[in-house]
């Protein structure tokens, strides 16, 4: 892939993944991301582990997950940063909310992975949300 986008979130804070079932409905289970393909606590190319043999990635056909951020405050904090390698464009998401939804364009059927990633750069889905209580 020509253009590589790198995602990292919450500057190394503890991040928890809300586990989903095969229909992408949250089960209520929470799982630390450390050491899994969902771990972006260090800058990592988005596509580096998207095809990993990991149940949550198989269910979502890529990333389509709500991540519980470490802490919630009244002042916005950096929740995620995406950097595109060729142009150097950077997208930073700040929030006071405890959740971050990350969607990698997995259901844009019939398009090549490279084209999906280009479209995704234009319309990425990194939403901060109020999540159900832990």
N, CA, C and O atoms as CSV, one atom per row, in Angstrom:
chain,resi,resn,atom,element,x,y,z
A,1,UNK,N,N,0.847,-1.172,0.000
A,1,UNK,CA,C,0.000,0.000,0.000
A,1,UNK,C,C,0.896,1.239,0.000
A,1,UNK,O,O,1.824,1.334,0.804
A,2,UNK,N,N,0.624,2.178,-0.888
A,2,UNK,CA,C,1.474,3.340,-1.023
A,2,UNK,C,C,1.448,4.273,0.174
A,2,UNK,O,O,2.504,4.647,0.684
A,3,UNK,N,N,0.296,4.648,0.621
A,3,UNK,CA,C,0.174,5.572,1.743
A,3,UNK,C,C,-0.151,4.778,2.998
A,3,UNK,O,O,-1.132,4.036,3.041
A,4,UNK,N,N,0.671,4.940,4.001
A,4,UNK,CA,C,0.458,4.216,5.248
A,4,UNK,C,C,0.013,5.207,6.306
A,4,UNK,O,O,0.648,6.242,6.508
A,5,UNK,N,N,-1.071,4.887,6.975
A,5,UNK,CA,C,-1.547,5.712,8.075
A,5,UNK,C,C,-1.226,5.011,9.377
A,5,UNK,O,O,-1.420,3.803,9.512
A,6,UNK,N,N,-0.739,5.773,10.326
A,6,UNK,CA,C,-0.355,5.242,11.621
A,6,UNK,C,C,-1.307,5.790,12.669
A,6,UNK,O,O,-1.550,6.995,12.733
A,7,UNK,N,N,-1.845,4.897,13.489
A,7,UNK,CA,C,-2.768,5.288,14.546
A,7,UNK,C,C,-2.123,5.032,15.895
A,7,UNK,O,O,-1.506,3.988,16.101
A,8,UNK,N,N,-2.260,5.967,16.806
A,8,UNK,CA,C,-1.962,5.686,18.205
A,8,UNK,C,C,-2.974,6.439,19.041
A,8,UNK,O,O,-3.464,7.499,18.652
A,9,UNK,N,N,-3.282,5.866,20.208
A,9,UNK,CA,C,-4.303,6.507,21.008
A,9,UNK,C,C,-3.918,6.635,22.469
A,9,UNK,O,O,-3.214,5.806,23.045
A,10,UNK,N,N,-4.414,7.703,23.025
A,10,UNK,CA,C,-4.303,8.010,24.452
A,10,UNK,C,C,-2.901,8.022,25.018
A,10,UNK,O,O,-2.716,7.818,26.217
A,11,UNK,N,N,-1.915,8.256,24.180
A,11,UNK,CA,C,-0.539,8.439,24.643
A,11,UNK,C,C,-0.128,7.393,25.662
A,11,UNK,O,O,0.363,7.730,26.740
A,12,UNK,N,N,-0.326,6.116,25.324
A,12,UNK,CA,C,0.139,5.026,26.172
A,12,UNK,C,C,-0.733,4.716,27.374
A,12,UNK,O,O,-0.352,3.898,28.211
A,13,UNK,N,N,-1.887,5.343,27.482
A,13,UNK,CA,C,-2.777,5.052,28.606
A,13,UNK,C,C,-3.376,3.657,28.469
A,13,UNK,O,O,-3.335,3.057,27.395
A,14,UNK,N,N,-3.928,3.152,29.554
A,14,UNK,CA,C,-4.604,1.859,29.529
A,14,UNK,C,C,-5.885,1.972,28.711
A,14,UNK,O,O,-6.720,2.841,28.963
A,15,UNK,N,N,-6.031,1.089,27.735
A,15,UNK,CA,C,-7.191,1.089,26.854
A,15,UNK,C,C,-7.856,-0.276,26.956
A,15,UNK,O,O,-7.177,-1.298,27.047
A,16,UNK,N,N,-9.179,-0.290,26.940
A,16,UNK,CA,C,-9.934,-1.542,27.040
A,16,UNK,C,C,-10.856,-1.639,25.831
A,16,UNK,O,O,-11.487,-0.658,25.438
A,17,UNK,N,N,-10.925,-2.821,25.251
A,17,UNK,CA,C,-11.790,-3.085,24.096
A,17,UNK,C,C,-13.116,-3.641,24.586
A,17,UNK,O,O,-13.145,-4.547,25.419
A,18,UNK,N,N,-14.224,-3.094,24.066
A,18,UNK,CA,C,-15.550,-3.664,24.334
A,18,UNK,C,C,-15.753,-4.801,23.336
A,18,UNK,O,O,-15.788,-4.568,22.128
A,19,UNK,N,N,-15.886,-6.014,23.831
A,19,UNK,CA,C,-15.973,-7.202,22.996
A,19,UNK,C,C,-17.364,-7.288,22.356
A,19,UNK,O,O,-18.374,-6.988,22.993
A,20,UNK,N,N,-17.393,-7.705,21.078
A,20,UNK,CA,C,-18.647,-7.848,20.347
A,20,UNK,C,C,-18.853,-9.308,19.943
A,20,UNK,O,O,-17.914,-10.103,19.909
A,21,UNK,N,N,-20.113,-9.633,19.636
A,21,UNK,CA,C,-20.411,-10.975,19.126
A,21,UNK,C,C,-20.317,-10.947,17.597
A,21,UNK,O,O,-19.934,-9.929,17.020
A,22,UNK,N,N,-20.660,-12.046,16.945
A,22,UNK,CA,C,-20.528,-12.148,15.496
A,22,UNK,C,C,-21.429,-11.165,14.750
A,22,UNK,O,O,-21.227,-10.937,13.557
A,23,UNK,N,N,-22.415,-10.582,15.423
A,23,UNK,CA,C,-23.285,-9.567,14.820
A,23,UNK,C,C,-22.841,-8.150,15.164
A,23,UNK,O,O,-23.544,-7.184,14.869
A,24,UNK,N,N,-21.669,-8.030,15.789
A,24,UNK,CA,C,-21.082,-6.761,16.203
A,24,UNK,C,C,-21.872,-6.066,17.310
A,24,UNK,O,O,-21.832,-4.843,17.439
A,25,UNK,N,N,-22.584,-6.855,18.101
A,25,UNK,CA,C,-23.319,-6.346,19.258
A,25,UNK,C,C,-22.423,-6.521,20.491
A,25,UNK,O,O,-21.944,-7.625,20.748
A,26,UNK,N,N,-22.191,-5.451,21.251
A,26,UNK,CA,C,-21.354,-5.591,22.448
A,26,UNK,C,C,-21.909,-6.640,23.410
A,26,UNK,O,O,-23.113,-6.691,23.663
A,27,UNK,N,N,-21.014,-7.475,23.939
A,27,UNK,CA,C,-21.422,-8.548,24.850
A,27,UNK,C,C,-21.409,-8.100,26.304
A,27,UNK,O,O,-21.989,-8.766,27.161
A,28,UNK,N,N,-20.762,-6.990,26.588
A,28,UNK,CA,C,-20.583,-6.557,27.971
A,28,UNK,C,C,-19.198,-6.902,28.491
A,28,UNK,O,O,-18.752,-6.347,29.495
A,29,UNK,N,N,-18.510,-7.826,27.805
A,29,UNK,CA,C,-17.146,-8.183,28.211
A,29,UNK,C,C,-16.186,-7.069,27.818
A,29,UNK,O,O,-16.283,-6.491,26.736
A,30,UNK,N,N,-15.263,-6.785,28.720
A,30,UNK,CA,C,-14.212,-5.809,28.461
A,30,UNK,C,C,-12.885,-6.554,28.490
A,30,UNK,O,O,-12.679,-7.434,29.325
A,31,UNK,N,N,-11.979,-6.197,27.569
A,31,UNK,CA,C,-10.710,-6.903,27.468
A,31,UNK,C,C,-9.588,-5.897,27.217
A,31,UNK,O,O,-9.699,-5.067,26.314
A,32,UNK,N,N,-8.505,-5.958,28.005
A,32,UNK,CA,C,-7.363,-5.071,27.732
A,32,UNK,C,C,-6.820,-5.327,26.322
A,32,UNK,O,O,-6.834,-6.463,25.847
A,33,UNK,N,N,-6.349,-4.281,25.663
A,33,UNK,CA,C,-5.836,-4.414,24.306
A,33,UNK,C,C,-4.375,-4.835,24.254
A,33,UNK,O,O,-3.902,-5.304,23.219
A,34,UNK,N,N,-3.661,-4.673,25.352
A,34,UNK,CA,C,-2.218,-4.941,25.372
A,34,UNK,C,C,-1.894,-6.293,24.747
A,34,UNK,O,O,-2.429,-7.322,25.159
A,35,UNK,N,N,-1.015,-6.279,23.752
A,35,UNK,CA,C,-0.556,-7.498,23.115
A,35,UNK,C,C,-1.513,-8.092,22.091
A,35,UNK,O,O,-1.245,-9.170,21.562
A,36,UNK,N,N,-2.616,-7.421,21.798
A,36,UNK,CA,C,-3.582,-7.918,20.813
A,36,UNK,C,C,-3.479,-7.053,19.546
A,36,UNK,O,O,-2.836,-6.004,19.570
A,37,UNK,N,N,-4.101,-7.481,18.450
A,37,UNK,CA,C,-4.123,-6.636,17.248
A,37,UNK,C,C,-4.900,-5.328,17.452
A,37,UNK,O,O,-4.868,-4.448,16.592
A,38,UNK,N,N,-5.593,-5.201,18.581
A,38,UNK,CA,C,-6.341,-3.979,18.881
A,38,UNK,C,C,-5.472,-2.946,19.615
A,38,UNK,O,O,-5.952,-1.864,19.955
A,39,UNK,N,N,-4.223,-3.270,19.854
A,39,UNK,CA,C,-3.333,-2.431,20.657
A,39,UNK,C,C,-2.665,-1.361,19.796
A,39,UNK,O,O,-1.750,-1.647,19.023
A,40,UNK,N,N,-3.135,-0.134,19.943
A,40,UNK,CA,C,-2.534,1.017,19.280
A,40,UNK,C,C,-1.992,1.988,20.329
A,40,UNK,O,O,-1.944,3.195,20.090
A,41,UNK,N,N,-1.586,1.470,21.482
A,41,UNK,CA,C,-1.045,2.347,22.515
A,41,UNK,C,C,0.342,2.859,22.146
A,41,UNK,O,O,0.848,3.793,22.767
A,42,UNK,N,N,0.956,2.247,21.134
A,42,UNK,CA,C,2.180,2.758,20.518
A,42,UNK,C,C,1.847,2.971,19.043
A,42,UNK,O,O,1.038,2.226,18.490
A,43,UNK,N,N,2.449,3.968,18.392
A,43,UNK,CA,C,2.139,4.204,16.980
A,43,UNK,C,C,2.334,2.934,16.141
A,43,UNK,O,O,3.395,2.310,16.172
A,44,UNK,N,N,1.295,2.571,15.397
A,44,UNK,CA,C,1.285,1.338,14.609
A,44,UNK,C,C,0.540,1.592,13.305
A,44,UNK,O,O,-0.529,2.203,13.320
A,45,UNK,N,N,1.087,1.131,12.164
A,45,UNK,CA,C,0.324,1.249,10.918
A,45,UNK,C,C,-1.029,0.545,11.062
A,45,UNK,O,O,-1.103,-0.572,11.574
A,46,UNK,N,N,-2.081,1.201,10.614
A,46,UNK,CA,C,-3.432,0.667,10.771
A,46,UNK,C,C,-3.575,-0.701,10.126
A,46,UNK,O,O,-4.240,-1.579,10.676
A,47,UNK,N,N,-2.963,-0.891,8.974
A,47,UNK,CA,C,-3.098,-2.161,8.265
A,47,UNK,C,C,-2.158,-3.258,8.725
A,47,UNK,O,O,-2.238,-4.378,8.220
A,48,UNK,N,N,-1.275,-2.978,9.661
A,48,UNK,CA,C,-0.257,-3.956,10.064
A,48,UNK,C,C,-0.843,-5.245,10.625
A,48,UNK,O,O,-0.290,-6.325,10.413
A,49,UNK,N,N,-1.957,-5.137,11.337
A,49,UNK,CA,C,-2.540,-6.329,11.983
A,49,UNK,C,C,-4.002,-6.535,11.626
A,49,UNK,O,O,-4.683,-7.354,12.242
A,50,UNK,N,N,-4.490,-5.799,10.636
A,50,UNK,CA,C,-5.916,-5.848,10.315
A,50,UNK,C,C,-6.356,-7.225,9.826
A,50,UNK,O,O,-7.533,-7.566,9.945
A,51,UNK,N,N,-5.447,-8.016,9.284
A,51,UNK,CA,C,-5.781,-9.357,8.805
A,51,UNK,C,C,-5.348,-10.449,9.777
A,51,UNK,O,O,-5.322,-11.625,9.412
A,52,UNK,N,N,-5.012,-10.080,10.994
A,52,UNK,CA,C,-4.585,-11.069,11.996
A,52,UNK,C,C,-5.711,-12.055,12.297
A,52,UNK,O,O,-6.892,-11.726,12.191
A,53,UNK,N,N,-5.321,-13.255,12.671
A,53,UNK,CA,C,-6.298,-14.280,13.036
A,53,UNK,C,C,-6.752,-13.995,14.470
A,53,UNK,O,O,-6.269,-14.602,15.427
A,54,UNK,N,N,-7.675,-13.076,14.588
A,54,UNK,CA,C,-8.164,-12.609,15.883
A,54,UNK,C,C,-9.678,-12.490,15.769
A,54,UNK,O,O,-10.181,-11.804,14.879
A,55,UNK,N,N,-10.393,-13.141,16.649
A,55,UNK,CA,C,-11.848,-13.227,16.555
A,55,UNK,C,C,-12.525,-11.875,16.353
A,55,UNK,O,O,-13.405,-11.746,15.502
A,56,UNK,N,N,-12.128,-10.876,17.120
A,56,UNK,CA,C,-12.788,-9.574,17.030
A,56,UNK,C,C,-12.580,-8.927,15.663
A,56,UNK,O,O,-13.472,-8.237,15.169
A,57,UNK,N,N,-11.424,-9.138,15.047
A,57,UNK,CA,C,-11.191,-8.622,13.696
A,57,UNK,C,C,-11.981,-9.411,12.660
A,57,UNK,O,O,-12.463,-8.841,11.681
A,58,UNK,N,N,-12.114,-10.714,12.869
A,58,UNK,CA,C,-12.920,-11.523,11.946
A,58,UNK,C,C,-14.381,-11.098,11.985
A,58,UNK,O,O,-15.017,-10.949,10.942
A,59,UNK,N,N,-14.913,-10.902,13.196
A,59,UNK,CA,C,-16.313,-10.484,13.321
A,59,UNK,C,C,-16.558,-9.168,12.593
A,59,UNK,O,O,-17.564,-9.021,11.898
A,60,UNK,N,N,-15.652,-8.219,12.747
A,60,UNK,CA,C,-15.836,-6.894,12.159
A,60,UNK,C,C,-15.247,-6.737,10.773
A,60,UNK,O,O,-15.348,-5.668,10.170
A,61,UNK,N,N,-14.625,-7.808,10.257
A,61,UNK,CA,C,-13.928,-7.744,8.964
A,61,UNK,C,C,-12.910,-6.618,8.967
A,61,UNK,O,O,-12.667,-5.989,7.937
A,62,UNK,N,N,-12.324,-6.368,10.109
A,62,UNK,CA,C,-11.368,-5.283,10.315
A,62,UNK,C,C,-11.733,-4.589,11.616
A,62,UNK,O,O,-12.362,-5.186,12.490
A,63,UNK,N,N,-11.343,-3.341,11.743
A,63,UNK,CA,C,-11.622,-2.602,12.972
A,63,UNK,C,C,-13.013,-1.972,12.918
A,63,UNK,O,O,-13.337,-1.220,11.998
A,64,UNK,N,N,-13.809,-2.290,13.902
A,64,UNK,CA,C,-15.128,-1.688,14.099
A,64,UNK,C,C,-15.441,-1.864,15.576
A,64,UNK,O,O,-16.295,-2.666,15.952
A,65,UNK,N,N,-14.735,-1.102,16.409
A,65,UNK,CA,C,-14.765,-1.349,17.845
A,65,UNK,C,C,-14.823,-0.078,18.651
A,65,UNK,O,O,-14.353,0.985,18.245
A,66,UNK,N,N,-15.421,-0.238,19.812
A,66,UNK,CA,C,-15.474,0.817,20.805
A,66,UNK,C,C,-14.401,0.532,21.833
A,66,UNK,O,O,-14.363,-0.546,22.427
A,67,UNK,N,N,-13.540,1.494,22.035
A,67,UNK,CA,C,-12.473,1.372,23.019
A,67,UNK,C,C,-12.784,2.267,24.207
A,67,UNK,O,O,-13.133,3.436,24.043
A,68,UNK,N,N,-12.656,1.716,25.384
A,68,UNK,CA,C,-12.863,2.467,26.620
A,68,UNK,C,C,-11.550,3.147,26.955
A,68,UNK,O,O,-10.524,2.489,27.128
A,69,UNK,N,N,-11.588,4.468,27.046
A,69,UNK,CA,C,-10.387,5.240,27.330
A,69,UNK,C,C,-10.150,5.300,28.835
A,69,UNK,O,O,-11.080,5.175,29.631
A,70,UNK,N,N,-8.920,5.488,29.198
A,70,UNK,CA,C,-8.515,5.518,30.598
A,70,UNK,C,C,-8.862,6.869,31.207
A,70,UNK,O,O,-8.137,7.849,31.035
A,71,UNK,N,N,-9.968,6.904,31.912
A,71,UNK,CA,C,-10.346,8.120,32.625
A,71,UNK,C,C,-11.218,9.042,31.801
A,71,UNK,O,O,-11.238,8.977,30.572
A,72,UNK,N,N,-11.927,9.887,32.489
A,72,UNK,CA,C,-12.781,10.906,31.880
A,72,UNK,C,C,-12.613,12.154,32.722
A,72,UNK,O,O,-12.619,12.094,33.952
A,73,UNK,N,N,-12.466,13.263,32.064
A,73,UNK,CA,C,-12.284,14.500,32.808
A,73,UNK,C,C,-13.065,15.629,32.190
A,73,UNK,O,O,-13.778,15.441,31.204
A,74,UNK,N,N,-12.931,16.794,32.767
A,74,UNK,CA,C,-13.652,17.951,32.253
A,74,UNK,C,C,-12.856,18.658,31.162
A,74,UNK,O,O,-13.423,19.417,30.376
A,75,UNK,N,N,-11.541,18.417,31.107
A,75,UNK,CA,C,-10.713,19.023,30.076
A,75,UNK,C,C,-10.466,18.017,28.957
A,75,UNK,O,O,-10.183,16.851,29.232
A,76,UNK,N,N,-10.569,18.448,27.695
A,76,UNK,CA,C,-10.309,17.523,26.593
A,76,UNK,C,C,-8.874,16.989,26.640
A,76,UNK,O,O,-7.931,17.727,26.925
A,77,UNK,N,N,-8.732,15.695,26.355
A,77,UNK,CA,C,-7.420,15.058,26.282
A,77,UNK,C,C,-7.291,14.356,24.933
A,77,UNK,O,O,-8.289,14.000,24.307
A,78,UNK,N,N,-6.064,14.165,24.503
A,78,UNK,CA,C,-5.814,13.480,23.245
A,78,UNK,C,C,-6.252,12.028,23.363
A,78,UNK,O,O,-5.749,11.291,24.211
A,79,UNK,N,N,-7.191,11.615,22.514
A,79,UNK,CA,C,-7.689,10.237,22.514
A,79,UNK,C,C,-7.055,9.430,21.397
A,79,UNK,O,O,-6.813,8.235,21.564
A,80,UNK,N,N,-6.779,10.065,20.246
A,80,UNK,CA,C,-6.204,9.337,19.114
A,80,UNK,C,C,-5.488,10.308,18.190
A,80,UNK,O,O,-5.824,11.488,18.099
A,81,UNK,N,N,-4.496,9.769,17.513
A,81,UNK,CA,C,-3.750,10.540,16.515
A,81,UNK,C,C,-3.529,9.625,15.312
A,81,UNK,O,O,-3.100,8.482,15.470
A,82,UNK,N,N,-3.818,10.123,14.124
A,82,UNK,CA,C,-3.570,9.375,12.889
A,82,UNK,C,C,-2.654,10.238,12.033
A,82,UNK,O,O,-2.895,11.431,11.845
A,83,UNK,N,N,-1.597,9.613,11.517
A,83,UNK,CA,C,-0.666,10.321,10.641
A,83,UNK,C,C,-0.535,9.550,9.337
A,83,UNK,O,O,-0.294,8.343,9.346
A,84,UNK,N,N,-0.692,10.243,8.221
A,84,UNK,CA,C,-0.543,9.650,6.895
A,84,UNK,C,C,0.898,9.888,6.456
A,84,UNK,O,O,1.380,11.020,6.491
A,85,UNK,N,N,1.582,8.829,6.045
A,85,UNK,CA,C,3.034,8.891,5.851
A,85,UNK,C,C,3.486,9.721,4.659
A,85,UNK,O,O,4.531,10.366,4.741
A,86,UNK,N,N,2.757,9.735,3.575
A,86,UNK,CA,C,3.226,10.435,2.379
A,86,UNK,C,C,3.096,11.946,2.517
A,86,UNK,O,O,4.066,12.676,2.311
A,87,UNK,N,N,1.906,12.416,2.862
A,87,UNK,CA,C,1.670,13.862,2.940
A,87,UNK,C,C,2.040,14.444,4.298
A,87,UNK,O,O,2.280,15.645,4.424
A,88,UNK,N,N,2.085,13.585,5.312
A,88,UNK,CA,C,2.342,14.068,6.664
A,88,UNK,C,C,1.102,14.622,7.351
A,88,UNK,O,O,1.194,15.174,8.447
A,89,UNK,N,N,-0.075,14.476,6.703
A,89,UNK,CA,C,-1.313,14.948,7.334
A,89,UNK,C,C,-1.501,14.255,8.675
A,89,UNK,O,O,-1.181,13.076,8.828
A,90,UNK,N,N,-2.018,14.994,9.636
A,90,UNK,CA,C,-2.258,14.459,10.975
A,90,UNK,C,C,-3.679,14.802,11.390
A,90,UNK,O,O,-4.144,15.927,11.211
A,91,UNK,N,N,-4.357,13.807,11.949
A,91,UNK,CA,C,-5.684,13.990,12.518
A,91,UNK,C,C,-5.562,13.664,13.999
A,91,UNK,O,O,-5.146,12.563,14.359
A,92,UNK,N,N,-5.919,14.603,14.851
A,92,UNK,CA,C,-5.912,14.365,16.291
A,92,UNK,C,C,-7.332,14.508,16.811
A,92,UNK,O,O,-8.061,15.419,16.420
A,93,UNK,N,N,-7.713,13.603,17.691
A,93,UNK,CA,C,-9.044,13.616,18.284
A,93,UNK,C,C,-8.885,13.862,19.785
A,93,UNK,O,O,-8.223,13.094,20.483
A,94,UNK,N,N,-9.496,14.934,20.267
A,94,UNK,CA,C,-9.499,15.260,21.686
A,94,UNK,C,C,-10.909,15.065,22.212
A,94,UNK,O,O,-11.882,15.303,21.497
A,95,UNK,N,N,-11.023,14.634,23.459
A,95,UNK,CA,C,-12.355,14.387,24.004
A,95,UNK,C,C,-12.362,14.457,25.527
A,95,UNK,O,O,-11.333,14.338,26.192
A,96,UNK,N,N,-13.560,14.654,26.039
A,96,UNK,CA,C,-13.805,14.489,27.474
A,96,UNK,C,C,-14.609,13.214,27.705
A,96,UNK,O,O,-14.901,12.859,28.847
A,97,UNK,N,N,-14.968,12.522,26.614
A,97,UNK,CA,C,-15.788,11.310,26.699
A,97,UNK,C,C,-14.925,10.074,26.976
A,97,UNK,O,O,-13.732,10.075,26.675
A,98,UNK,N,N,-15.519,9.023,27.547
A,98,UNK,CA,C,-14.756,7.829,27.917
A,98,UNK,C,C,-14.630,6.781,26.824
A,98,UNK,O,O,-14.018,5.737,27.044
A,99,UNK,N,N,-15.202,7.038,25.639
A,99,UNK,CA,C,-15.158,6.012,24.604
A,99,UNK,C,C,-14.701,6.554,23.266
A,99,UNK,O,O,-14.913,7.723,22.943
A,100,UNK,N,N,-14.062,5.673,22.483
A,100,UNK,CA,C,-13.618,6.005,21.136
A,100,UNK,C,C,-14.024,4.869,20.217
A,100,UNK,O,O,-13.611,3.728,20.424
A,101,UNK,N,N,-14.827,5.166,19.206
A,101,UNK,CA,C,-15.230,4.169,18.215
A,101,UNK,C,C,-14.296,4.296,17.029
A,101,UNK,O,O,-14.126,5.388,16.487
A,102,UNK,N,N,-13.687,3.190,16.619
A,102,UNK,CA,C,-12.775,3.169,15.478
A,102,UNK,C,C,-13.314,2.210,14.426
A,102,UNK,O,O,-13.484,1.019,14.687
A,103,UNK,N,N,-13.583,2.738,13.232
A,103,UNK,CA,C,-14.094,1.944,12.115
A,103,UNK,C,C,-13.164,2.137,10.927
A,103,UNK,O,O,-12.862,3.268,10.545
A,104,UNK,N,N,-12.708,1.030,10.342
A,104,UNK,CA,C,-11.725,1.107,9.258
A,104,UNK,C,C,-12.318,0.913,7.868
A,104,UNK,O,O,-11.572,0.607,6.939
A,105,UNK,N,N,-13.608,1.075,7.686
A,105,UNK,CA,C,-14.214,0.988,6.364
A,105,UNK,C,C,-14.384,-0.434,5.867
A,105,UNK,O,O,-14.350,-0.682,4.662
A,106,UNK,N,N,-14.566,-1.359,6.778
A,106,UNK,CA,C,-14.577,-2.790,6.464
A,106,UNK,C,C,-15.718,-3.242,5.575
A,106,UNK,O,O,-15.591,-4.263,4.900
A,107,UNK,N,N,-16.809,-2.531,5.550
A,107,UNK,CA,C,-17.974,-2.996,4.812
A,107,UNK,C,C,-18.184,-2.220,3.509
A,107,UNK,O,O,-19.295,-2.168,2.982
A,108,UNK,N,N,-17.111,-1.621,2.998
A,108,UNK,CA,C,-17.152,-0.971,1.697
A,108,UNK,C,C,-16.841,-2.045,0.662
A,108,UNK,O,O,-15.774,-2.035,0.049
A,109,UNK,N,N,-17.765,-2.958,0.472
A,109,UNK,CA,C,-17.584,-4.138,-0.369
A,109,UNK,C,C,-17.235,-3.789,-1.810
A,109,UNK,O,O,-17.701,-2.795,-2.367
A,110,UNK,N,N,-16.388,-4.654,-2.399
A,110,UNK,CA,C,-16.031,-4.527,-3.795
A,110,UNK,C,C,-14.896,-3.567,-4.071
A,110,UNK,O,O,-14.528,-3.382,-5.231
A,111,UNK,N,N,-14.334,-2.955,-3.060
A,111,UNK,CA,C,-13.233,-2.026,-3.254
A,111,UNK,C,C,-11.934,-2.659,-2.788
A,111,UNK,O,O,-11.927,-3.479,-1.870
A,112,UNK,N,N,-10.844,-2.277,-3.419
A,112,UNK,CA,C,-9.546,-2.803,-3.008
A,112,UNK,C,C,-9.175,-2.232,-1.639
A,112,UNK,O,O,-9.664,-1.173,-1.244
A,113,UNK,N,N,-8.314,-2.939,-0.930
A,113,UNK,CA,C,-7.871,-2.473,0.391
A,113,UNK,C,C,-7.209,-1.115,0.272
A,113,UNK,O,O,-7.427,-0.246,1.117
A,114,UNK,N,N,-6.395,-0.914,-0.776
A,114,UNK,CA,C,-5.714,0.371,-0.943
A,114,UNK,C,C,-6.725,1.491,-1.145
A,114,UNK,O,O,-6.587,2.567,-0.563
A,115,UNK,N,N,-7.736,1.243,-1.965
A,115,UNK,CA,C,-8.765,2.257,-2.204
A,115,UNK,C,C,-9.561,2.515,-0.930
A,115,UNK,O,O,-9.885,3.663,-0.626
A,116,UNK,N,N,-9.875,1.468,-0.187
A,116,UNK,CA,C,-10.601,1.633,1.076
A,116,UNK,C,C,-9.810,2.521,2.017
A,116,UNK,O,O,-10.379,3.408,2.654
A,117,UNK,N,N,-8.498,2.296,2.117
A,117,UNK,CA,C,-7.689,3.105,3.031
A,117,UNK,C,C,-7.634,4.555,2.559
A,117,UNK,O,O,-7.600,5.461,3.391
A,118,UNK,N,N,-7.624,4.801,1.243
A,118,UNK,CA,C,-7.640,6.177,0.744
A,118,UNK,C,C,-8.975,6.839,1.078
A,118,UNK,O,O,-9.003,7.983,1.532
A,119,UNK,N,N,-10.078,6.127,0.856
A,119,UNK,CA,C,-11.395,6.659,1.205
A,119,UNK,C,C,-11.466,6.896,2.704
A,119,UNK,O,O,-11.978,7.919,3.158
A,120,UNK,N,N,-10.944,5.933,3.474
A,120,UNK,CA,C,-10.988,6.038,4.923
A,120,UNK,C,C,-10.264,7.282,5.401
A,120,UNK,O,O,-10.704,7.930,6.351
A,121,UNK,N,N,-9.146,7.628,4.748
A,121,UNK,CA,C,-8.424,8.833,5.177
A,121,UNK,C,C,-9.324,10.048,5.026
A,121,UNK,O,O,-9.300,10.951,5.862
A,122,UNK,N,N,-10.113,10.071,3.967
A,122,UNK,CA,C,-10.990,11.208,3.727
A,122,UNK,C,C,-12.175,11.234,4.686
A,122,UNK,O,O,-12.651,12.310,5.046
A,123,UNK,N,N,-12.655,10.071,5.102
A,123,UNK,CA,C,-13.840,10.019,5.946
A,123,UNK,C,C,-13.684,9.039,7.083
A,123,UNK,O,O,-14.570,8.219,7.320
A,124,UNK,N,N,-12.589,9.109,7.782
A,124,UNK,CA,C,-12.323,8.179,8.890
A,124,UNK,C,C,-13.417,8.254,9.926
A,124,UNK,O,O,-14.088,9.272,10.096
A,125,UNK,N,N,-13.567,7.172,10.591
A,125,UNK,CA,C,-14.560,7.132,11.650
A,125,UNK,C,C,-13.834,6.916,12.964
A,125,UNK,O,O,-13.552,5.787,13.362
A,126,UNK,N,N,-13.544,8.006,13.616
A,126,UNK,CA,C,-13.005,8.001,14.976
A,126,UNK,C,C,-13.949,8.889,15.768
A,126,UNK,O,O,-13.780,10.108,15.800
A,127,UNK,N,N,-14.927,8.291,16.396
A,127,UNK,CA,C,-15.932,9.044,17.136
A,127,UNK,C,C,-15.705,8.890,18.623
A,127,UNK,O,O,-15.436,7.793,19.112
A,128,UNK,N,N,-15.814,9.998,19.339
A,128,UNK,CA,C,-15.772,9.906,20.797
A,128,UNK,C,C,-17.210,9.821,21.274
A,128,UNK,O,O,-18.082,10.543,20.791
A,129,UNK,N,N,-17.445,8.935,22.224
A,129,UNK,CA,C,-18.818,8.688,22.656
A,129,UNK,C,C,-18.878,8.458,24.162
A,129,UNK,O,O,-17.904,8.065,24.804
A,130,UNK,N,N,-20.049,8.717,24.681
A,130,UNK,CA,C,-20.327,8.326,26.063
A,130,UNK,C,C,-20.713,6.871,26.014
A,130,UNK,O,O,-21.663,6.503,25.323
A,131,UNK,N,N,-19.992,6.038,26.735
A,131,UNK,CA,C,-20.240,4.613,26.696
A,131,UNK,C,C,-21.060,4.197,27.896
A,131,UNK,O,O,-21.129,4.923,28.888
A,132,UNK,N,N,-21.684,3.027,27.814
A,132,UNK,CA,C,-22.409,2.526,29.000
A,132,UNK,C,C,-21.456,2.379,30.175
A,132,UNK,O,O,-20.256,2.202,29.963
A,133,UNK,N,N,-21.942,2.446,31.389
A,133,UNK,CA,C,-21.075,2.316,32.564
A,133,UNK,C,C,-20.329,0.994,32.555
A,133,UNK,O,O,-20.830,-0.023,32.074
A,134,UNK,N,N,-19.121,1.030,33.097
A,134,UNK,CA,C,-18.325,-0.190,33.191
A,134,UNK,C,C,-18.807,-1.068,34.304
A,134,UNK,O,O,-18.250,-2.142,34.529
